[in-house]
Structures are given as C-alpha cells and as structure tokens.
C-alpha cells in the first residue's frame, strides 16, 4: 500500500480517502500541474490472483473509454514495483449514500434533477456497450458544483466479452442486484443496470431500501429479490407522485422484458411527465409468464407511437428485394433441383429434395433478415427492414430462422406435390400478399413480422427497438 508523503512518479500522496474490496483510494497531488487527483491501488492480497489483476486492468480500460461529464475521468494506469494503480479525477463531494445517511431522503424535485444526470451518464456507458453491474448510492457522488459523478466500474461488463466472467459468479452489491444477476444468467445486458438504478432511485425518494434489511442472511435477501413482491405501490402513494411510482415499478420489474429498455426512455418519461405503461403482474408465481397480446400491443402503442400501424413497405421495393433474395436462393438450390426436382423422379427423390431444401432454407437465414438486424441482401439494397411486431424490435436471428424454416416447409411441400409449378404458385401468392393490406405474407402473419420502409422507422442500434420516424409522425 502507500504511505502519506510517498511519491509515485509525479504524484505525491496526501491522505487516505477510503478502502474497498479491491483496494484503497488515496488523495494525491500532481506536483507538476499543482492539481489534486485520486489514486486507487489494488490490494496487495489480491496480487496473487491473476483474475483480480486483469479485472483491475479492465476497470481502467473501461473508465478510460468513457469520456462524459458525469463519469469520473481516468488520467493514467501505472504498474510500478509490483503495485497496480489508477490515477483518476478527484471529486470533491459526497456520495448519495453519505447524504442519505446524514440528511435522509431527497425531495422529489432534487431526486429527479440528480437522477436525470445519472441516467445520462449510464445511458452513455450503455451506448458504448458497457454495463456497470454495481450501481449503488456509494458509487455515485454529488460534487460541490451540484454535479453527479459515477465511479467504480470495477466489475463492468463490455457486452460480448465474457473473458472475466465465470459461470455462476454473482457480481454486484446484493440489495441492488437484479433478479437475473442473482440467478447468474449468462446474457446480462443493460437492463440489469436499469433495475439497480430503480432501487437507487427508490432509496433517494424514500430514504430506505425496498427489502428486508433486518436479516443478515444473503440467501433470504436474494430470495426476496427473485421471488418477493418487489416495490410496494401502496407504501409510496401519497409520498411521491404517480409518475415516480410508475417509473419505479417499470424499472424494477422482475421480468426484464417488462422494464424500460434504455436509460433514455426513463429520462424521456421524467422530462415529459409521461407516465409509462406497466405490464401487470398480479401474481408473483406468474411473474415470468408470457403476457397477453393485447397488453403488449397497448404498451407498444403508448411508448412507440402506434408502431403496430406502420404503413407497409413500398411494393416496388418489396418486389425488388424479393427478386434479389430469390435469385441468390435459386442459385444455391439449383443443384438440388437438377438432381431431385424432375417430375419423373420417384417419391423417395422428391422427399430427399424436400429435406435438402429445408436445410438450405435454414442456411439462407444467414444471408436474409436476421443476420443484419432486419436487413438481408435484397432489403439492404432497396431500403427495407423487417420488424418483429410483438417485441417491437428489428427481426432477430431466432425469429428469422423460424420464418425461413416455415418458408422452406411451404415451398418444399408445394415442390413435392406439384414439381416446379408448385413453387411458381406459392411465389405468385407471396407477391400478391406483399401488395395487400399491410403487406404481410402468410408466414409474416403467423410470426407477427412486418416489412417496412427503413425511412419510416428509427432503430436504436444498441437495443434494436423500433419507433416511427419523425417524418411518419408528421404525416
């Protein structure tokens, strides 16, 4: 560790600020610039564990990649004499935890003011593909200029990078961990931070945590987070506005699919005083049950401006994309047609052709809708996009695969029954359907998929969520 008066390169240690699980933080002075900094030193008893060293380095890399006025800035990373240090911006202020302990709950007005800054900072981190995973009042500072500073990205996750996460490892501070963190699910995303922020916001507004704090059993706390009632609406009524209650309930939904998808959606609700639509969860035992179609539809209409009634794609573009995709498809399946598609072939050959067609149809998923967030070769060239109406997102690989398999089954059956002609008939039906009603083919209707003009929608490229474009709203 460091001693008062020690000098590390251009930094002179002034005092000890605090200590945590990963190490100790000191106040120091940059003697060249006459500027105060904070130095975080990795605890010596962790130096024997390569994983902790890598996690410390990872924190430095994450912090260095986040240039935002509400996130603590990293100045440099130093490895010297078997010590690992991070030199960071020194924030003169108090953590939200300290303020809560000395003054109690924030007024709703102040809580909203500070929380909007928190949302802006974490929303920025999410846009960079970084999930904090340990948001809590002690990691959020309000400086002397009344500005928020987020710190301690020690267990932050860069989306797509699993190198520092072991299966079954629970990371975070228990009271603020999401149900999916408690259960150590593999596909943790930004919505775990949204849940944690919901608990932080609740504490800012009420001065307490919405869980049983009298028990010392981590197991009981974890079970309450996963299986318990959650935030009690009745306890909040009369203390905070209905807007705040609904924002808190949506942020802390046990089913992450029912939470806000991004921090910017929460900020929009707070700035516009727009009460979010909640997907009701009347019984805890049914909390992960799929909600009814009507509730999902109403939620999407409220939050995304009637996304369910988007106009169909231009027929000319749709036909062009269809032709381009099928040219590619035909060239790929031509050998199978020549081998097994002859009308004089026996039934065994026809079945073999159908099976090969199904396999090829699945492979074609890689060049069609799902591989490029709702755009395949043809759609990408002519400016179209496929959206999943139920999830209100651009078409995923999973649903795209289902669509292509169903397509393959229909085409294969028609080819076996009426070789060649059957494919042509289905092709004609598809073309007619593309130009009728909302442009949905049979398979599209079954899977609740719609092809739309890319100019009619705005897509959040992080979450894949879709909403109407400004141009469409003005029509």
C-alpha positions as CSV (number, residue, x, y, z in Angstrom):
1,X,0.0,0.0,0.0
2,X,1.0,3.7,0.0
3,X,2.2,5.9,2.9
4,X,1.5,9.6,3.4
5,X,4.2,11.5,1.6
6,X,5.1,8.8,-0.8
7,X,5.8,9.9,-4.3
8,X,4.7,7.8,-7.4
9,X,6.1,9.4,-10.5
10,X,4.6,13.0,-10.5
11,X,2.1,12.2,-7.8
12,X,2.6,12.9,-4.0
13,X,0.3,11.0,-1.6
14,X,-1.6,13.4,0.8
15,X,-4.1,11.3,2.6
16,X,-6.2,8.1,2.6
17,X,-9.7,8.6,1.3
18,X,-11.3,5.2,1.6
19,X,-10.9,1.5,1.3
20,X,-12.9,-1.2,-0.6
21,X,-12.8,-4.9,-1.5
22,X,-10.5,-4.3,-4.5
23,X,-8.1,-1.8,-2.9
24,X,-7.5,1.6,-1.3
25,X,-8.1,5.1,-2.6
26,X,-5.7,8.0,-1.7
27,X,-5.8,11.7,-2.3
28,X,-2.7,12.8,-4.1
29,X,-1.3,15.9,-5.8
30,X,0.1,16.1,-9.3
31,X,3.2,18.2,-8.4
32,X,3.9,19.2,-12.0
33,X,0.4,20.6,-12.6
34,X,-0.5,21.5,-8.9
35,X,-3.7,19.5,-9.2
36,X,-5.4,17.1,-6.9
37,X,-6.1,13.5,-8.1
38,X,-7.3,10.3,-6.6
39,X,-5.1,7.2,-6.8
40,X,-6.7,3.7,-6.5
41,X,-4.3,1.0,-5.5
42,X,-5.0,-2.7,-6.0
43,X,-5.0,-4.5,-2.6
44,X,-1.7,-6.5,-2.1
45,X,-3.5,-9.6,-1.0
46,X,-5.1,-9.8,-4.5
47,X,-1.9,-9.7,-6.4
48,X,-1.5,-13.5,-6.3
49,X,-4.8,-13.9,-8.2
50,X,-4.3,-13.2,-11.9
51,X,-8.1,-12.7,-12.3
52,X,-8.2,-9.7,-10.0
53,X,-5.2,-8.1,-11.7
54,X,-7.0,-8.5,-15.1
55,X,-10.2,-7.1,-13.6
56,X,-8.4,-4.1,-12.3
57,X,-6.8,-3.5,-15.7
58,X,-10.3,-4.0,-17.2
59,X,-11.7,-1.3,-14.9
60,X,-9.0,1.1,-16.1
61,X,-9.7,0.3,-19.8
62,X,-13.5,0.8,-19.3
63,X,-13.0,4.0,-17.3
64,X,-10.6,5.4,-20.0
65,X,-13.1,4.7,-22.7
66,X,-15.9,6.7,-21.0
67,X,-15.5,10.5,-21.6
68,X,-18.6,12.0,-20.0
69,X,-19.1,15.0,-17.7
70,X,-20.9,12.8,-15.2
71,X,-18.4,9.9,-15.1
72,X,-15.1,10.1,-13.2
73,X,-12.2,10.5,-15.6
74,X,-9.2,8.2,-15.7
75,X,-5.8,10.0,-16.1
76,X,-3.4,7.1,-16.2
77,X,-2.7,3.5,-15.3
78,X,0.6,2.7,-13.5
79,X,2.3,-0.6,-12.8
80,X,5.4,0.0,-10.6
81,X,7.2,-2.1,-8.0
82,X,4.6,-4.8,-8.1
83,X,1.9,-2.2,-7.5
84,X,-1.1,-1.5,-9.8
85,X,-2.5,2.0,-9.6
86,X,-5.2,4.0,-11.3
87,X,-4.8,7.8,-11.3
88,X,-8.3,9.4,-11.6
89,X,-10.1,12.6,-11.4
90,X,-10.5,13.7,-7.7
91,X,-14.2,14.5,-7.0
92,X,-14.7,16.9,-4.0
93,X,-18.2,16.0,-2.8
94,X,-20.3,13.4,-1.0
95,X,-21.7,10.1,-2.2
96,X,-25.5,9.7,-2.3
97,X,-25.1,7.1,0.4
98,X,-23.5,9.7,2.7
99,X,-26.2,12.2,2.0
100,X,-28.9,9.7,2.7
101,X,-27.3,8.7,6.0
102,X,-27.0,12.4,7.2
103,X,-30.0,14.1,5.7
104,X,-32.4,11.4,4.8
105,X,-34.5,11.2,1.6
106,X,-34.2,13.7,-1.2
107,X,-37.1,15.9,-2.2
108,X,-38.8,14.6,-5.4
109,X,-37.6,17.7,-7.3
110,X,-34.0,17.2,-6.3
111,X,-34.1,13.4,-6.8
112,X,-35.4,13.9,-10.3
113,X,-32.7,16.6,-11.0
114,X,-29.8,14.3,-9.9
115,X,-31.3,11.2,-11.4
116,X,-31.5,12.7,-14.9
117,X,-27.8,13.3,-14.7
118,X,-27.3,9.6,-13.6
119,X,-29.4,8.4,-16.5
120,X,-27.4,10.5,-19.0
121,X,-24.1,9.0,-17.7
122,X,-25.2,5.4,-17.6
123,X,-27.1,5.8,-20.9
124,X,-23.8,6.9,-22.4
125,X,-22.0,3.9,-21.0
126,X,-24.6,1.6,-22.4
127,X,-24.3,3.3,-25.8
128,X,-20.6,2.3,-25.7
129,X,-21.6,-1.3,-25.0
130,X,-20.6,-1.1,-21.3
131,X,-22.8,-2.4,-18.4
132,X,-21.8,-1.1,-14.9
133,X,-23.3,-4.0,-12.9
134,X,-22.6,-2.5,-9.5
135,X,-24.6,0.7,-9.3
136,X,-25.4,1.8,-5.8
137,X,-25.6,5.1,-3.8
138,X,-22.0,4.7,-2.6
139,X,-20.7,4.7,-6.2
140,X,-22.5,8.0,-7.1
141,X,-21.0,11.3,-5.9
142,X,-22.6,14.7,-5.9
143,X,-19.7,17.2,-6.2
144,X,-19.5,20.8,-4.8
145,X,-20.9,22.1,-8.1
146,X,-24.0,20.0,-7.7
147,X,-23.0,17.7,-10.5
148,X,-23.2,13.9,-10.5
149,X,-20.1,11.7,-10.9
150,X,-20.4,8.0,-11.4
151,X,-17.4,5.9,-10.3
152,X,-16.1,2.4,-9.8
153,X,-16.5,0.4,-13.0
154,X,-14.6,-2.4,-11.3
155,X,-17.0,-5.2,-12.4
156,X,-18.4,-3.5,-15.5
157,X,-19.0,-5.8,-18.4
158,X,-18.2,-5.0,-22.0
159,X,-21.0,-6.6,-24.0
160,X,-19.8,-9.6,-25.9
161,X,-16.7,-10.1,-23.8
162,X,-17.0,-13.0,-21.3
163,X,-13.3,-13.4,-20.5
164,X,-13.6,-12.0,-17.0
165,X,-16.9,-13.6,-16.0
166,X,-17.1,-17.1,-14.6
167,X,-20.3,-19.1,-14.9
168,X,-22.2,-19.0,-11.7
169,X,-20.3,-16.0,-10.3
170,X,-22.6,-13.3,-8.8
171,X,-21.2,-9.8,-9.1
172,X,-22.6,-6.7,-7.5
173,X,-23.9,-5.5,-4.2
174,X,-26.9,-7.7,-3.1
175,X,-29.5,-5.0,-2.4
176,X,-29.1,-3.5,-5.8
177,X,-28.6,-6.7,-7.9
178,X,-31.3,-7.6,-10.4
179,X,-33.0,-10.9,-10.4
180,X,-31.0,-12.1,-13.4
181,X,-27.8,-11.2,-11.6
182,X,-28.9,-13.1,-8.6
183,X,-29.6,-16.1,-10.8
184,X,-26.2,-15.6,-12.6
185,X,-27.8,-15.7,-16.0
186,X,-25.3,-15.6,-18.9
187,X,-26.9,-13.0,-21.1
188,X,-26.8,-10.0,-18.7
189,X,-27.5,-6.7,-20.6
190,X,-28.1,-3.0,-19.8
191,X,-31.5,-3.8,-18.2
192,X,-29.7,-5.1,-15.1
193,X,-28.3,-1.5,-14.6
194,X,-31.8,-0.2,-15.1
195,X,-33.1,-2.4,-12.3
196,X,-30.3,-1.3,-10.0
197,X,-30.9,2.3,-10.8
198,X,-34.6,1.8,-9.9
199,X,-33.6,0.6,-6.4
200,X,-31.2,3.6,-6.1
201,X,-34.0,6.0,-7.2
202,X,-36.4,4.4,-4.7
203,X,-33.8,4.9,-1.9
204,X,-33.3,8.6,-3.0
205,X,-37.0,9.2,-2.8
206,X,-37.8,7.3,0.4
207,X,-34.5,7.1,2.3
208,X,-34.7,3.3,2.6
209,X,-34.3,0.1,0.6
210,X,-37.5,-1.8,-0.5
211,X,-36.2,-5.0,1.0
212,X,-36.0,-6.6,4.5
213,X,-32.8,-5.1,5.9
214,X,-33.1,-6.7,9.3
215,X,-31.9,-10.1,8.2
216,X,-28.2,-10.9,7.9
217,X,-28.9,-13.8,5.6
218,X,-27.7,-13.1,2.0
219,X,-29.8,-16.1,0.9
220,X,-33.0,-14.5,2.3
221,X,-32.3,-11.2,0.6
222,X,-31.6,-12.9,-2.7
223,X,-34.8,-14.9,-2.5
224,X,-36.8,-11.8,-1.8
225,X,-35.3,-10.1,-4.8
226,X,-36.1,-13.0,-7.1
227,X,-39.4,-14.2,-5.6
228,X,-40.7,-11.4,-3.4
229,X,-43.3,-8.8,-4.0
230,X,-40.9,-6.0,-5.0
231,X,-41.7,-2.4,-4.6
232,X,-44.9,-1.8,-2.7
233,X,-47.0,0.7,-4.6
234,X,-49.3,1.3,-1.6
235,X,-46.4,2.4,0.6
236,X,-45.4,5.0,-2.0
237,X,-48.9,6.5,-2.6
238,X,-49.2,9.9,-1.1
239,X,-45.4,10.2,-0.6
240,X,-44.3,10.6,-4.2
241,X,-46.2,11.4,-7.5
242,X,-47.9,8.7,-9.5
243,X,-45.3,9.4,-12.3
244,X,-42.5,8.4,-10.0
245,X,-44.3,5.3,-8.7
246,X,-44.9,4.0,-12.2
247,X,-41.3,4.8,-13.3
248,X,-40.0,2.9,-10.3
249,X,-42.3,-0.1,-10.9
250,X,-41.3,-0.3,-14.5
251,X,-37.6,0.0,-13.8
252,X,-37.7,-2.7,-11.1
253,X,-39.9,-5.3,-12.9
254,X,-38.6,-8.8,-12.0
255,X,-39.1,-9.7,-15.7
256,X,-36.5,-7.6,-17.5
257,X,-38.6,-7.8,-20.7
258,X,-41.1,-5.5,-18.9
259,X,-38.6,-2.9,-17.9
260,X,-37.5,0.2,-19.8
261,X,-35.1,-0.9,-22.5
262,X,-32.8,2.2,-22.2
263,X,-31.9,5.0,-19.8
264,X,-33.0,7.5,-22.4
265,X,-36.6,6.1,-22.3
266,X,-36.7,6.7,-18.5
267,X,-35.3,10.3,-19.0
268,X,-38.0,10.9,-21.6
269,X,-40.7,9.8,-19.2
270,X,-39.3,12.1,-16.4
271,X,-38.7,15.1,-18.7
272,X,-42.1,14.9,-20.4
273,X,-44.1,13.8,-17.3
274,X,-45.1,10.8,-19.4
275,X,-46.4,8.0,-17.2
276,X,-45.1,4.7,-18.6
277,X,-47.5,1.8,-19.3
278,X,-46.9,-1.1,-16.9
279,X,-47.4,-4.7,-17.9
280,X,-49.4,-6.0,-15.0
281,X,-48.1,-8.9,-12.8
282,X,-51.0,-9.7,-10.5
283,X,-49.4,-12.9,-9.0
284,X,-45.7,-13.4,-8.1
285,X,-45.9,-17.1,-9.3
286,X,-46.9,-15.9,-12.8
287,X,-44.2,-13.2,-12.9
288,X,-42.3,-14.9,-15.8
289,X,-45.5,-15.9,-17.7
290,X,-45.9,-14.5,-21.2
291,X,-48.2,-11.5,-21.2
292,X,-51.3,-11.3,-23.3
293,X,-51.1,-10.0,-26.8
294,X,-53.5,-7.1,-26.0
295,X,-51.4,-5.8,-23.1
296,X,-48.2,-5.9,-25.2
297,X,-49.9,-4.1,-28.0
298,X,-51.2,-1.3,-25.8
299,X,-47.7,-0.9,-24.2
300,X,-46.1,-0.6,-27.6
301,X,-48.7,1.9,-28.8
302,X,-48.2,4.1,-25.8
303,X,-44.4,4.1,-25.8
304,X,-43.6,3.9,-29.5
305,X,-46.3,6.0,-31.2
306,X,-48.6,3.3,-32.7
307,X,-45.8,1.1,-34.1
308,X,-48.3,-1.6,-34.8
309,X,-49.9,0.6,-37.5
310,X,-46.8,1.3,-39.5
311,X,-47.5,1.6,-43.3
312,X,-46.5,-1.4,-45.4
313,X,-43.3,-1.3,-47.4
314,X,-43.4,0.2,-50.9
315,X,-44.4,-2.7,-53.3
316,X,-41.8,-1.8,-55.8
317,X,-39.0,-2.1,-53.2
318,X,-40.5,-5.2,-51.7
319,X,-40.7,-6.9,-55.1
320,X,-37.1,-5.8,-55.9
321,X,-35.8,-7.2,-52.6
322,X,-37.8,-10.4,-53.1
323,X,-36.4,-10.9,-56.6
324,X,-32.8,-10.2,-55.4
325,X,-33.2,-12.6,-52.5
326,X,-34.7,-15.3,-54.6
327,X,-32.0,-15.0,-57.3
328,X,-29.4,-15.8,-54.6
329,X,-31.6,-18.6,-53.2
330,X,-32.3,-20.1,-56.6
331,X,-28.6,-20.2,-57.5
332,X,-27.9,-22.0,-54.2
333,X,-30.7,-24.6,-54.6
334,X,-30.2,-25.2,-58.4
335,X,-28.1,-28.3,-57.9
336,X,-30.8,-29.9,-55.7
337,X,-33.5,-29.0,-58.3
338,X,-31.5,-30.6,-61.1
339,X,-30.8,-33.7,-59.0
340,X,-34.2,-34.3,-57.4
341,X,-36.7,-32.0,-58.9
342,X,-37.5,-33.8,-62.1
343,X,-41.2,-34.6,-62.4
344,X,-40.4,-38.2,-63.3
345,X,-38.4,-38.7,-60.1
346,X,-39.8,-41.2,-57.6
347,X,-41.3,-40.2,-54.2
348,X,-38.0,-41.0,-52.4
349,X,-36.2,-38.5,-54.6
350,X,-38.8,-35.9,-54.0
351,X,-38.6,-36.3,-50.2
352,X,-34.8,-36.1,-50.5
353,X,-35.2,-32.8,-52.4
354,X,-37.6,-31.5,-49.8
355,X,-35.2,-32.3,-47.0
356,X,-32.3,-30.7,-48.8
357,X,-34.5,-27.6,-49.5
358,X,-35.2,-27.3,-45.8
359,X,-31.6,-27.5,-44.8
360,X,-30.7,-24.9,-47.4
361,X,-33.7,-22.7,-46.3
362,X,-32.1,-22.6,-42.8
363,X,-28.7,-21.8,-44.2
364,X,-30.3,-18.9,-46.1
365,X,-31.1,-17.3,-42.8
366,X,-27.5,-16.2,-42.7
367,X,-28.0,-14.0,-45.7
368,X,-31.5,-12.8,-45.1
369,X,-33.4,-10.9,-42.3
370,X,-31.7,-11.8,-39.1
371,X,-28.0,-11.5,-39.8
372,X,-28.1,-7.8,-40.3
373,X,-30.7,-6.6,-37.8
374,X,-33.7,-6.9,-40.0
375,X,-32.0,-6.4,-43.3
376,X,-31.0,-9.1,-45.8
377,X,-29.2,-8.7,-49.1
378,X,-32.2,-7.6,-51.0
379,X,-33.8,-5.4,-48.3
380,X,-30.5,-3.8,-47.5
381,X,-30.0,-2.8,-51.2
382,X,-33.5,-1.3,-51.6
383,X,-34.0,0.3,-48.2
384,X,-36.4,-2.1,-46.3
385,X,-36.3,-3.5,-42.8
386,X,-38.1,-6.5,-41.2
387,X,-39.5,-5.8,-37.7
388,X,-40.9,-8.2,-35.0
389,X,-44.2,-6.6,-34.1
390,X,-44.5,-8.4,-30.8
391,X,-41.1,-7.5,-29.4
392,X,-41.1,-4.1,-31.2
393,X,-37.6,-4.8,-32.4
394,X,-35.8,-5.3,-35.7
395,X,-36.1,-9.0,-36.6
396,X,-33.8,-11.2,-34.6
397,X,-31.8,-14.2,-35.8
398,X,-34.0,-16.6,-33.9
399,X,-37.3,-15.4,-35.4
400,X,-35.7,-15.0,-38.8
401,X,-34.7,-18.7,-38.6
402,X,-38.2,-19.6,-37.7
403,X,-39.5,-17.6,-40.7
404,X,-37.1,-19.2,-43.1
405,X,-37.9,-22.7,-41.8
406,X,-41.6,-22.1,-42.3
407,X,-40.9,-20.7,-45.8
408,X,-38.9,-23.8,-46.6
409,X,-41.6,-26.2,-45.4
410,X,-44.2,-24.4,-47.5
411,X,-42.0,-24.4,-50.6
412,X,-40.8,-28.0,-50.1
413,X,-44.4,-29.3,-49.7
414,X,-45.5,-27.4,-52.8
415,X,-42.5,-28.8,-54.8
416,X,-43.2,-32.4,-53.8
417,X,-46.9,-32.1,-54.6
418,X,-46.5,-30.2,-57.9
419,X,-42.9,-30.0,-59.0
420,X,-41.8,-26.6,-60.4
421,X,-45.4,-25.4,-60.8
422,X,-46.0,-25.5,-57.0
423,X,-43.1,-23.2,-56.4
424,X,-44.4,-20.8,-59.0
425,X,-47.9,-20.8,-57.5
426,X,-46.5,-20.0,-54.0
427,X,-44.3,-17.3,-55.5
428,X,-47.3,-15.6,-57.1
429,X,-49.3,-15.8,-53.8
430,X,-46.4,-14.2,-52.0
431,X,-46.2,-11.4,-54.4
432,X,-50.0,-10.7,-54.2
433,X,-49.8,-10.7,-50.4
434,X,-46.9,-8.3,-50.4
435,X,-49.1,-5.7,-52.1
436,X,-52.3,-6.3,-50.0
437,X,-53.4,-4.9,-46.6
438,X,-50.3,-4.3,-44.5
439,X,-48.0,-6.3,-46.8
440,X,-47.7,-9.4,-44.6
441,X,-47.3,-12.8,-46.2
442,X,-48.8,-15.9,-44.6
443,X,-45.6,-16.7,-42.7
444,X,-45.3,-13.0,-41.7
445,X,-48.8,-13.1,-40.2
446,X,-48.1,-16.3,-38.3
447,X,-44.9,-14.9,-36.7
448,X,-46.1,-11.3,-36.4
449,X,-43.5,-9.8,-38.7
450,X,-43.8,-6.8,-41.0
451,X,-41.6,-5.4,-43.7
452,X,-41.4,-1.6,-43.6
453,X,-39.6,1.2,-45.4
454,X,-36.4,2.0,-43.5
455,X,-37.2,5.7,-43.8
456,X,-40.4,5.2,-41.8
457,X,-38.7,4.0,-38.6
458,X,-35.9,4.9,-36.2
459,X,-34.0,2.0,-34.8
460,X,-32.0,2.0,-31.5
461,X,-28.9,0.2,-32.8
462,X,-28.0,-0.9,-29.2
463,X,-31.3,-2.5,-28.2
464,X,-32.9,-3.0,-31.7
465,X,-36.1,-1.2,-30.5
466,X,-38.1,0.5,-33.2
467,X,-40.2,3.6,-33.2
468,X,-41.8,5.7,-36.0
469,X,-39.6,8.3,-37.7
470,X,-40.3,12.0,-37.3
471,X,-41.4,12.1,-40.9
472,X,-44.0,9.5,-40.3
473,X,-45.3,11.2,-37.2
474,X,-45.9,14.4,-39.1
475,X,-48.0,12.7,-41.8
